[in-house]
Amino acid sequence: MATIKKRTIGKHEYYYIEHSIRKNSKIEKKVKYIGRILPKNIEEIKKDLLSEIYKEKWYPLLDKIKKNYSKESRKTPKYAKEKEKETFMVRFTYDTQKIEGSTLTLRETANLLERGVTPGSKSLQDVKEAEAHKKVFYEMLSYKKDLSLQIVLYWHRKLFESSKPEIAGKIRQHQVAISGSKFMPPFPAEIYLLSMEFFKQHNKNKGKLHAIELAALAHLKFVTIHPFADGNGRISRLMMNFVLNKYGYPMFNIPYENRTSYYNALERSQVKEKDTIFLQWFFRKYIKEHKGFLKD
């Protein structure tokens, strides 16, 4: 986190921005002098410093992942790529549903989505939502236009029309709370304007932000608005992978087993209103998942 530091030398005061970063096992500080008077645009200066740090620390690794992923993809036969996509879809569906309380196991999810075998003695709602998630996932991959409220409402409707038709594709009209979280989502009256501002800002940031940062922020910002009565996490994770796929990066799955660190990163970003907390978590986890593409 970038912080303001004041140093007194003689009779004068000088202001600096400091940010600590970990390089291997060492902690390094990045320091930027900003003057004897604290400027009004200090938040913009902080963002510029963090952008410089990201470019130096994270972006070369992320770009190498994309380069090697693209190289491998060009050499992979079509049938093999389709199988890889299906394998990811199953695991992604299992984890994104499990995070939200699904009772299906990974094996049951695979049997259901790959072979059409419905598990016995399991929630019909969980089954319907897993099947719907598969359909929305493939529709998301084939969608060529930009993100918009219209397409997100459509994905939400398709995801829940068979299991929770009363909320499918509808902006919530009541206040909600997130179980176990200190963060309180916006009031219903705020949601539409916040959503429109989100899509406006997202489209403005295309070409300005690194694609991985754009994907992470799409997830963080939308799930923070929390526009739906249910399914905010699932839709936000679909949006995240839409952006990654659109810009030629391998998609990203958040395993159920890692949910605690994921929840903590989201909550701390939301409560402190610091995007960088979630971004740092996202960069680390994304690079770890795709470290195979960092080999020369």
N, C-alpha and C positions, 0 to 999 in steps of 0.2 A: 504494500500500500504506500503510495506517495504521500509524504508528510512535509509540512513546512517547518523549517528550522531557522531560528534567529540567532545571529552571532553579533556580539558587541566587541568592536575593536576600537580602543580609544574612546572617543565620544560618539562614535557612529555605530548604527545598527545596520546589519546586512542580512538579507533574506535568501534562503536557499531551499530547493526542493530535494529531498532525499528519498531513495527507494532501494530497499534491500532485495537482492536476488541470490538464489542458491545456484552455484556452479559446482557440480559434482558434490563434494562434501564440504565445500567452503561457502561462506556467506560474503558476498561483495556488495558494496554500496555504490549506487550511482548518484552523483551529486550535480545539481545544476544551479548556478547562480542566477537570481532573478532581479536583484537590485536593492537599493536602499529603501525603496517604498514598495509595499505589498501591492501588486497590480490588481485591478478589478477583475481581469480575466484569468484569475489564478486557476480555475477549474480547467480551462482550455490548455493552459501551460502544463498542468499535471497530465492531461491526456496526451499531449505531445511527447512528454518525457516517457510515459508508459509505451507509447507507440514506438519510440526509438528503441526501447528495451526489448519489446516483442520482436522487432525486426532483427535485432542482433541475436537474441537467444532462441526464439521459437521458429520464426519464419523459414530460415534455411532448412531446418529439419522437416517442416511441413511441406515445403516445396519439393524436397527430395523424395518424400513419400509419394507425392502426386506423380513426379517424373517416373519413378520406378514402377508404380502401380499402372500407369498408362503404358509403359514399355511391356510389362507382363501381360496386360490385357490384350495388346495387339497380337501377341503370340499365342494366346489361349483360344482353342476352338470354340465355336459358338455354343455347342452342346455343353461344354465344360463350364462356360460362363453362366449359362442358364442354371446349371446345377449349383454353382457357387451362390448365385442369387437366391435360389430356393433354400439352400442351407442357411444363408443369412436371414432370410425371411422367417424361417421357423424359429431360429434362436431369438431374433429380435421380437417376434410376436410373443414368444414365451416370456422373455424377460420384461418387456414393457407391460404385459398383462399381469405378470406375477408381482411386479412392483406395486400395482394397484389392487392386489388382493386376490387374483385368480387362484383357483385351487388346482388347476391343471399342472401336471408334471411336464418336464421337457419331452419325455418319451410319448406321453399322451398327446401333447401338442403336435409332435412330429407325425404320429399315426393319424391324427385328425386331418392335418393340413396336407400331408403328402399322400395318404392312402384313403382318406374319407372314413376312417374308423372312429366312431364316436365312443368316447370312454364311458363305461358304465358307472353309475352311482356318483356322478359329478354334476355340478351345477349346470343346468341348461343355459343359463345366462352366460356363464364363462365360455361354454362351447360356442354359442352364437357370436359372442364378441371376438373370440379368436378367429372364427371363420370370416367375420366381417373385417377384421384387421388385415388378414391376408389380402382380401379384395382391395381394400383401400391402399395398402402398401404398393401393389402392382399398378393401381391407377395413379398413385403419386409419382411413380417412376416414369410413367408415360406422359405425364402432364408437362407441356412445353412452355406455358405462359408463366408470368411472374406470380409470386404469392399475393393473395388478396383476401379480403374478408369473405368474399363470395365463395372462393374455392375451399377455404377452411371450414366455413359453415356446411358446405356440401360434404366434405370428408367426415365431419362430425356426424352429420345426418346418416351417412352410409354406415358409420361405425356403430351407431346405437339404434337404428330404426327397428331392428328385430328384437332388441333386448330391453331398451328403455325409450319407447317411442315418444313419451311425454316430454323428453328433454332433447331429443335428437335434432341437431341443427339449429338449436335455439339459444340465444343469449339469455343468461340467467336473469331472473327478475327478483331475486331474493339475495340477502347477504349470506355468505358462507364463511366457514373457518376451516383451516387445515389442521387436521388432528396431529397433535404433538409439536406443532410449529408456533413460534413466537410471531410469525408474520401474519398480518391480517390483510386479505385481499381487498381491492377497491370496492366501493359501494356500487350497487347496480346502476345507479344514475350516471356513474362515471365511465362505465365500460365501453359504450359505443365510441365516445370521443377518444378514449385512450387507445382503442383498437384502430381507429382510423389514423391516429397519429403514429402508431406503431408501424403500420404498413407504409405510410408516407416516409417515415424515417428509414425503414428497411430498404425501400427502393432508392432512396437518396444515397444510402451507404454503399450500394452496389458499385463496384469499381473503385471505391475509396478505401474500403476495409479489406483486409485479407479474407478470402472465402471461408477459412476455418473460424475466424472471429465472427464473421457474418452469420454463420450457422449456429455458433454458440449463443450469440446474442438473440437470434430468432427464438431459440428455445427459452432462454432466460426471460426475455422481455414479455413473451406471450404468456408463459406460465405464471408470471407475476401479475399480469392483468387478470388472469383466472376468469375468463369470460363465460365458462360453462358450469353447469351444476355438477357435472362429472366429465372426466375424459380430458382434462386440461393437460395433464402430463403426457398422455398418449398422443394427443394431437401435436403438442410441442415437440415431441421426439420425432414424429413424422415430418414436421416442418424442418427440423434440424437436418434430417437425412435427405430431404428434398433439396436443400441448398448444397449439401456436400456432393450429391449425385449430379446436380445441375452444373457444378463447376469442375467436375472430373476428378473428385477426390473419393477414396474408398469411404463407404458409410461407416457409421459408428454405433455400436451397441453398448448400452449400460447394463452390465450383468446385475441380476437380482442380488447376488452376493455382495456387490459393491454399493448397495443402496444407501448405507449409512453415510459414507463419505459424500455421495451424491446429494443426499438430502441436506447434509451440513453445509456444503458449498452453496447450494441454492438458498437456504435460509439465511446464511451469513451475508450473502450478496443482497438479498431482499431487505433484511432488517437494517443493514448498514448503508444500503443504497450505493454499493460499490460493485460495479460490474466486474472489476478486475479480479475479485475473489473467485467468482465462478469461471472466468476466462482462464485463470492460471490452472485451476483444477481440470478444466476441459482440455487445455493444451497438453498437460502431463498425461492424462488418461488416453487421449487420442494417439499420442506418440507411442505410448506403451503398447496399445492394442495393435498398432501397425508398425512396430519396430522391425518386422521382417523386411519391410520395404526400404529400410535405411542401410541395408547391407550392399556393398558395392559388388 
